[in-house]
């Protein structure tokens, strides 16, 4: 009987240690599962943030391209205006030369008519 008692104590200790070990393993597994789920949630949030950022950047890029196109158009208009301004300046200079020449011709005619009178 004593031999049976020792076996029962041994079985009891083995079962108790086994149950205790199982509980520790279960607790560790639950903790690990929680950590994995938490990290997964963080990664999902980071992916959503990245998607939002990419969407904003895409819109920004689209807006920048539209602005670039608009600015190229404005540069072309300004070049055209500058060419027009240069043309106007050239015409104005030519007109000033013509007016000056006409004035000299009138003076010469006046001198010529004065000489004829003399």
C-alpha positions in Angstrom: 0.0 0.0 0.0 2.8 2.3 0.8 4.2 1.7 -2.6 0.8 2.7 -4.1 0.9 5.8 -1.9 4.3 6.8 -3.2 3.1 6.3 -6.8 -0.1 8.4 -6.1 2.0 11.2 -4.6 4.4 11.0 -7.6 1.4 11.1 -10.0 -0.2 14.0 -8.0 3.1 16.0 -8.2 3.5 15.2 -11.9 -0.1 16.2 -12.6 0.2 19.4 -10.5 3.5 20.4 -12.2 2.0 19.6 -15.6 -1.1 21.7 -14.9 1.0 24.5 -13.6 3.3 24.3 -16.6 0.2 24.2 -18.9 -1.2 27.3 -17.2 2.1 29.2 -17.6 2.2 28.1 -21.3 -1.4 29.2 -21.8 -0.8 32.5 -20.1 2.3 33.0 -22.3 0.4 32.1 -25.4 -2.5 34.5 -24.5 0.1 37.3 -23.8 1.9 36.6 -27.1 -1.4 36.5 -29.0 -2.4 39.8 -27.5 1.0 41.3 -28.5 0.7 40.0 -32.0 -2.9 41.4 -32.3 -1.8 44.7 -31.0 1.1 44.9 -33.4 -1.1 43.8 -36.3 -3.5 46.7 -35.4 -0.6 49.1 -35.4 0.5 47.9 -38.8 -3.0 48.2 -40.2 -3.2 51.8 -38.9 0.2 52.6 -40.4 -0.9 51.1 -43.8 -4.1 53.3 -43.7 -2.0 56.4 -42.8 0.3 55.5 -45.7 -2.6 55.1 -48.1 -4.0 58.5 -47.0 -0.5 60.1 -47.4 -0.1 58.6 -50.9 -3.6 59.9 -51.8 -2.7 63.4 -50.6 0.7 63.3 -52.4 -1.1 62.1 -55.6 -3.5 65.0 -55.4 -0.6 67.4 -54.6 1.3 66.0 -57.6 -1.8 66.5 -59.8 -2.2 70.0 -58.6 1.5 70.8 -59.1 1.3 69.5 -62.7 -1.7 71.7 -63.4 0.1 74.7 -61.9 3.2 73.9 -63.9 1.1 73.8 -67.1 -0.6 77.1 -66.1 2.8 78.7 -65.4 4.2 77.5 -68.8 1.2 79.2 -70.5 1.8 82.4 -68.5 5.5 82.3 -69.4 4.6 82.0 -73.1 2.2 84.9 -72.8 4.8 87.0 -71.0 7.3 86.2 -73.8 4.8 87.3 -76.3 4.2 90.5 -74.4 7.9 91.1 -74.2 8.2 90.6 -78.0 5.3 93.0 -78.5 7.0 95.5 -76.2 10.2 95.2 -78.1 8.3 95.7 -81.4 6.5 98.7 -79.9 9.9 100.2 -78.7 11.4 99.6 -82.2 8.4 101.3 -83.9 8.5 104.1 -81.4 12.2 104.7 -82.1 11.5 104.6 -85.9 8.7 107.1 -85.5 11.0 109.4 -83.5 13.6 109.2 -86.2 10.9 110.0 -88.9 9.6 113.0 -86.8 13.2 114.2 -86.3 13.9 113.9 -90.0 10.7 115.7 -90.9 11.6 118.5 -88.6 15.1 118.8 -90.2 13.5 118.8 -93.6 11.1 121.6 -92.6 14.1 123.6 -91.2 16.0 123.0 -94.4 13.0 124.1 -96.5 12.7 127.2 -94.4 16.4 127.9 -94.9 16.1 127.2 -98.6 13.1 129.6 -98.9 15.1 132.2 -96.9 18.0 131.8 -99.3 15.7 132.3 -102.3 14.3 135.5 -100.9 17.8 136.8 -100.4 
